[in-house]
């Protein structure tokens, strides 16, 4: 289909979302349809062997690899908020990135981005100060990392303030306010056709419908695809049939004339 306003878009998904005997084997089916992956770093999910195997599989599929960081909450899968000092949050981020980057160095590839998970993702989209601490911790670990954050003013302002590359993200199954804040008080949109219609509208207009029965302009770089629902893979397959995704950094390089 013809894209009128959106030049390139990245599709991302989370992998290594298991721990020990608790596996998430269907996530590997997503790798053929996305252009970047977020590898869990061991705090909300991902034991050492799961991390290693997920990295090697991602490398085999030639997708861009990022770190999926969260609160230290295996039992709650990172969905429970935890109050931390700025120093504690910084250390939490750097510890997880260090683990994943060590694996990457051993197998001679690079980690290119960082995406927060669960309760950390939610707070990063609602709390500028929190998101700033998060971004600074990422930047201290490596100045080359891109921060994947929830679409909206906070992520953009954090990018400008910290001077870190950012990729603004939407999720097709989430309900958004007119300001592009996720409405966590309502159920996700799980109907396949409805999600694909949202994507089609976005590709044509750069807008996404909101909970005020209107549409909001969304200048985004990436779309996140979850694997929570029985039809999640079908949504991703149909999205890929509409448009072939490109990694964020590659898309920006093309737009700048570098490639």
C-alpha positions in Angstrom: 0.0 0.0 0.0 1.1 3.6 -0.6 2.3 5.5 2.5 1.5 9.1 2.3 3.0 10.7 5.4 5.0 8.0 7.2 8.3 7.3 5.5 9.6 4.4 7.5 8.5 2.5 10.6 10.1 -0.1 12.9 8.3 -3.1 14.4 9.6 -4.3 17.7 8.8 -7.1 20.1 10.0 -8.5 23.4 12.0 -11.7 23.6 13.7 -13.8 26.4 10.4 -13.4 28.3 10.9 -16.6 30.3 12.8 -17.8 33.3 14.1 -21.2 34.3 11.5 -23.8 33.6 8.9 -21.2 32.6 9.3 -20.8 28.9 7.7 -18.5 26.3 8.4 -20.4 23.1 6.0 -18.7 20.8 7.9 -15.4 21.0 10.4 -16.8 18.5 7.7 -16.9 15.8 7.7 -13.1 15.9 11.3 -12.7 14.7 10.5 -13.1 11.0 8.1 -10.2 11.1 9.9 -7.5 13.2 12.9 -5.3 12.5 14.0 -5.0 16.1 13.8 -7.0 19.3 14.0 -6.1 23.0 15.9 -8.8 25.0 14.9 -9.2 28.7 17.9 -8.6 30.9 17.1 -10.9 33.9 15.2 -8.7 36.3 11.6 -9.1 35.2 12.4 -12.1 33.0 15.3 -13.8 31.2 17.8 -16.2 32.9 21.4 -16.4 31.5 20.7 -19.2 29.0 17.5 -17.7 27.8 19.2 -14.4 27.2 22.1 -16.0 25.4 19.9 -18.2 23.2 17.6 -15.3 22.4 20.5 -13.1 21.3 21.9 -15.7 19.0 18.5 -16.3 17.5 18.0 -12.6 16.9 21.4 -12.4 15.3 20.4 -15.3 13.0 17.3 -13.4 11.9 19.4 -10.2 11.4 17.2 -8.0 13.5 18.3 -5.0 15.5 18.9 -6.0 19.1 17.9 -3.9 22.1 17.7 -4.3 25.9 14.4 -4.8 27.7 14.9 -3.4 31.2 12.5 -3.6 34.1 12.1 -3.6 37.9 13.6 -6.4 39.9 10.3 -8.3 40.0 10.4 -11.8 38.7 7.3 -12.9 40.6 5.3 -9.9 39.3 6.8 -10.0 35.8 7.8 -6.4 36.3 4.2 -5.1 36.3 4.3 -3.9 39.9 5.6 -0.3 40.6 8.6 -0.1 42.9 9.8 3.2 44.4 13.5 3.7 44.0 15.9 6.6 44.6 17.5 8.2 41.5 20.8 6.4 42.4 19.0 3.0 42.8 17.2 3.5 39.4 20.4 4.4 37.7 22.2 1.4 39.1 19.3 -0.9 38.2 19.4 0.3 34.6 23.2 0.1 34.2 23.4 -3.4 35.8 20.9 -4.8 33.3 22.5 -3.1 30.3 25.9 -4.3 31.4 24.7 -7.9 31.5 23.3 -7.8 28.0 26.2 -5.8 26.5 28.6 -8.4 27.9 26.8 -11.2 25.9 26.8 -9.0 22.8 30.5 -8.3 23.1 31.3 -12.0 23.4 29.4 -12.8 20.2 30.6 -9.6 18.3 27.4 -7.6 17.8 26.0 -4.4 19.2 23.1 -3.4 21.4 21.4 -0.5 19.8 18.5 0.5 21.9 16.8 0.2 25.3 13.0 -0.2 26.0 11.6 -0.2 29.5 9.1 -2.8 30.5 5.8 -3.0 32.4 5.5 -0.6 35.4 8.7 1.1 34.4 7.4 1.8 30.9 4.2 3.2 32.3 6.0 5.6 34.7 8.4 6.7 32.0 5.3 7.8 30.0 3.8 9.7 32.9 6.7 11.2 34.9 9.3 13.4 33.2 11.7 13.4 36.1 11.7 9.6 36.2 12.1 9.3 32.5 15.0 11.7 32.6 16.8 9.6 35.2 16.2 6.5 33.1 17.5 8.2 30.0 20.6 9.5 31.7 21.4 6.1 33.0 21.2 4.7 29.5 23.4 7.5 28.2 26.0 6.9 30.9 26.2 3.3 29.9 26.6 4.1 26.2 26.1 7.3 24.3 25.2 5.3 21.2 22.0 3.7 22.6 18.6 4.9 21.5 15.8 5.2 24.1 12.6 3.6 23.0 9.9 5.4 24.9 6.1 5.9 24.9 4.9 8.3 22.3 4.1 11.8 23.5 5.6 15.0 24.9 7.5 13.4 27.7 9.7 11.2 25.6 10.4 14.0 23.1 11.3 16.4 25.9 13.5 13.8 27.6 15.4 13.3 24.3 15.9 17.1 23.9 16.8 17.6 27.6 19.2 14.7 28.0 20.4 14.9 24.4 19.8 11.2 23.9 18.4 9.6 20.6 14.8 8.6 21.2 12.3 6.5 19.3 8.7 7.3 20.0 6.5 4.2 20.2 2.8 3.3 20.0 1.1 0.0 20.7 -1.8 -0.9 18.4 -3.8 -2.7 21.2 -3.6 0.3 23.6 -6.2 3.0 24.0 -4.7 6.5 23.9 -5.8 9.9 25.2 -5.7 13.0 22.9 -2.2 13.7 24.3 -1.1 10.2 23.3 -1.0 9.0 26.9 -2.0 5.3 27.4 -5.4 4.9 29.2 -4.6 2.0 31.6 -8.1 2.1 33.0 -9.7 0.5 29.9 -9.2 -2.9 28.3 -6.8 -3.4 25.5 -8.1 -3.6 21.9 -7.8 -7.3 21.1 -9.8 -7.5 17.8 -7.4 -8.2 14.9 -9.3 -6.1 12.4 -9.6 -3.2 14.7 -5.8 -3.2 15.3 -5.0 -3.4 11.6 -7.5 -0.6 10.8 -5.6 1.6 13.3 -2.4 0.8 11.5 -3.9 1.5 8.1 -5.2 4.9 9.3 -1.9 5.7 10.8 0.0 4.9 7.6 -2.3 7.1 5.6 -2.7 10.0 8.0 -0.1 9.8 10.7 -2.9 9.9 13.2 -4.3 7.4 15.7 -7.9 7.4 17.2 -8.1 8.4 20.8 -10.5 7.9 23.7 -12.1 11.3 23.1 -13.6 10.0 19.8 -11.1 12.0 17.9 -7.7 11.5 16.3 -4.2 12.5 17.5 -1.2 13.2 15.4 1.5 10.7 16.2 5.1 11.3 15.0 6.4 7.9 15.9 9.4 5.8 14.9 8.4 2.3 16.1 5.4 0.1 16.8 5.5 -2.5 19.6 3.8 -5.8 19.2 3.0 -7.8 22.3 2.3 -11.5 22.5 -0.2 -11.4 25.2 -3.2 -12.6 23.2 -4.1 -15.7 21.1 -4.3 -13.5 18.0 -1.2 -11.4 18.7 0.9 -13.2 16.1 -1.9 -12.8 13.5 -2.0 -9.0 14.1 1.8 -8.9 13.5 1.6 -11.0 10.4 -1.1 -8.8 8.9 0.8 -5.6 9.8 3.8 -7.0 8.1 1.7 -7.7 5.0 0.8 -4.0 4.9 4.3 -2.7 5.2 7.8 -4.1 5.6 9.4 -2.6 8.7 12.8 -1.0 8.9 15.0 -0.5 12.0 14.9 3.0 13.5 18.6 3.8 13.0 18.5 2.5 9.4 15.4 4.5 8.6 16.9 7.7 10.0 20.1 7.0 8.0 18.1 6.6 4.8 16.2 9.8 5.5 19.5 11.7 6.0 21.0 10.4 2.8 23.7 8.3 4.5 22.4 5.1 2.8 
